[in-house]
Amino acid sequence: MRNIIAVKCPLFTLQEWYTGIFPRYPSPLQELRAYQIGNFWLTPLADSIRSEQCGDCASVLATDAFVRQFQLVDTLVRQNKIVAFHIEVLDEVMARCPNSTKLPILQKMATGLAGIDSCSSLERQFKEICQIYELNRDITDDSSMLRCFTDTLMQKMPKHSAGIREYDGFVAHQMLRSFAAMEELDASQEDHRRLHLDLVIECLRHTEESAGSEYICKLRSGKRPGRLHVLHDLGLDPQNDDWIAIQILRTAW
């Protein structure tokens, strides 16, 4: 197999993740996800900020890990609206939790975000956001607060996000196709993207009692090693997409 570049990996809309993929995760992962996105949002790292050329535009933009994962570059970063979005999310959380013991911390964060100069460089804005959240890290000790941030972000991001790329399951899928002497997929093509999404959903539904579709039988037909060792970071990524790769391999290996 050749290296798979990011643009050839499937981009699923948030709606596809929310309605087709996440509801089919096992309950422990669904419970964990209630806290993961909020924690990811509230613990940005200055080391994850990098400048890069994004898309077809020649300009170089500073981005952070959250923005990159949720495809928020064009709508929030390029439009210089990233601080405004942080303020919007925080305002909604405070409105939802007016009696929280963490309200004083939320108010300190709001004051800090309001003080960021939107005319400064994007890199500086991201670094100041990191500093504000680092100084108020105690907010992440409250599981109900993490859940509130997660719920708010899931509500507000769809209108800004182009979707989330799925890498881990796609690599497993490509490996199985390679063993079965099938052509390599390019998920920038809609029919290939859809084929992978259909496989993901089938494998997440799969049980030991089900035989699998004709396509899964084709994936199983290739010559492959007798044993496969899978190293994963399940639980660290807020999408928990290692579970997709695991289920594809459990179903089609």
N, C-alpha and C positions, 0 to 999 in steps of 0.2 A: 504493500500500500504506500502511496505517496502521501506527503504531508497535505492536510486538508486546510485550506485557508478559510478565514472566518466568513467571508462573503458567500462561500459555497455551503455553509452550514445553514440549517433551516431557521428562519425568523418566524416565530409564532406570535400572533397578537396576544395581548393580555386576556382578551375574551377567550381565546383558544386555551390558554393556560388555565384560566379560572373555571371554565365550564367543561373542558374536555380532559384535562390532565390532572389538576390538583384533586378534584373530587374522587379520583380513583387511587390516590395514595392511601397506604394503610393509616389507621387512626393515629398511631404515634407520630408519624411525620406530619399529618394534618395539624395535630396539636402543636407541634414544634414550630410550624410555619406561622402560627399566630403571633409569635414573638420575633421571628428571624428578620423580617423586613424592617420592622421598627428598630431593632437593634443595629442592623446594617446602616440605616439612615442616621442613627444617633452616635455612631462611632466611626466617623470618617477619619482617615489617616492622611496626614500631609504627605507621607511617602508615596501614597497612591496617586497623587496629582501628577499628571504628565501633560506635556504639550504635544499635540499631534495634528496632522492634517486629516480632516474629517470629510468623508464623502468626496464629491467632485470639486469642492471649493478649495481654492489655493491657500486660503488663510489657515493659520495654525492656531488651534484653540487649546486652552487648558481644560482638562476634564478630570473627573475623579472616578473611582471604581463604581459607585452607585449610578452615576450618569451613564457610564459606558454600558453597564449591564442592562439597564432599563431603556436604552436607546433614547435618551433625552437631549442629545446634543443639538439637533436642529431646532427643536421647539423651545428649549430653555436656555441652553448655553449660547448658541449662536445669536439668539435674540436678547442676550444679556438679561434674562429673567430668572436666573437661578436663585438669587437672594430673595426675590419676590415670592418665588415658589416655597422656599423654606419658611418665610413669614406666613404665607397662606396656610401651609400645613400646620404650623404651630398655633395660629389663631384658631383653627378648627379644633385642634386637640384641647386647647384651653376652654373652648365653648362646650366641648363634650364632657369635660372633667372639672366643673367649676368648684367642686368641693374636695378635690384631691389634695393630699398633704404635700404633693410635689408642686403645687401651683406657684409658690415663691420661686422655685427653680425655673419653671417655665417662663415666668415673668422676667427673670434675669436673662434668660436666653433671648426672649423677645426684644429686650432693650439692646442686647449685643447685636442682634441681627439688624435692627433698625439703624444702628450706627455704622454699618458697612457702607462705604462709598461706592455706589454702583458705577461711578465714572472711573474707578481704579481698574487695574488690569484684572482679567478673570482669574489669573493665578493667585493674585493677592486676595480676591474675594473668597476663593476656595480655601485658602490658608486661614483666613479670618473665621470662616465657618468652622473649620476644624478646631481652631483654638477655643471658640465659644463652647462647642460641644465637649471638648476635653475638660474645660474648667467646670462644666456642669455634668460630669459623667455619672454622678449619683442618680440621675434620672433613670438610668438603665437598671437600677436595683429593683425597680417596681414593675412586676410582671404585668399588672393591669395597664400601666402606662405604655409599655412596649406594645401591648395588644391594641391600644388606642391609636398609637402611631401607625401600626401595621394597617388597621382598618381604614384610617384616614388616607394613607398613601394608596391603598388599593382602590379606594373610591376616586381619588383625584388624578392618578397617573394615566388612566386610559386615554384621556383627551390629549395628553402630551407625548405619550410613548409610542414609538413605532413597533414595539414588541420586544421580545427577549429571544436571543439566539439559543438554540439547544445544541450543545456540543457533544456531551458524553455519550448519549444514546446514539447519536448520529455516527460517531466513530465506531461504536460496536456494530451498528447496522452495516457500515461500509466494510468492516472486517469480515462479517458473515457473507456479504455479497462477493467479496474477493475470494474467499474459500470456495464459494459455489460457482466461481468463474462467470460472474455476472458483471455487467458494466458498472463503472463507478457513478455514483449519484452526484448531481450538482443541484443542491436545494435552492439555488437562486432561480431555478426553473420551477414553475408552479406545480407541474405534474409530479416532479421529484419531491418537492416539499410536501405535497399532499400524501404521496406514497409513504413518506416517513411518518407523518402525523398519524396516518391510519395504522401503521405498524405499532407506534407508541401506544395508541389507545387500545389496540387489540392485546398487546403484551401486558398492559396494566390491568386489563380485565381477566387475563389468562389464569386458569387454575390447573392443578395437576390432572384433573379429570377431563379437561378439554383437549382435543387433538391438535387444534390449530388450523389455520386457513391453508389453502393451497400455496400461498406465497411463503408462509412460514415453513411448510414442508420443503419448498425449494431451497430456502436458506439453510435448512438442516442437511441438505444433500451433499454439501461440499466436504472434501477431505480436510480434516483439521486435527490438531494435537489431541491426545487423549485427555489432557487435563488443562484447565485454564485457571490462572490465578488472577484475581481482580483486586487491585488496590484502589480504594476510594476515600473520599472525604465527606461521606454522607453526614449531614447535619451541620456542616459549616457553610455551604452555599445556601442562600435563602430559597432557591428554586428546588433544592434537593434533587437535581436532575441526575445525580449518580444512580438514584433509584430507577430511573428510566433505563439506563444502561444495564443495570443488574437484572431488571425484569426482561429485557430483550434477550439477554444471554441465558437466563433461566428458561425462557420459553423456546428459543430457537437454537440453542447450542446442541 
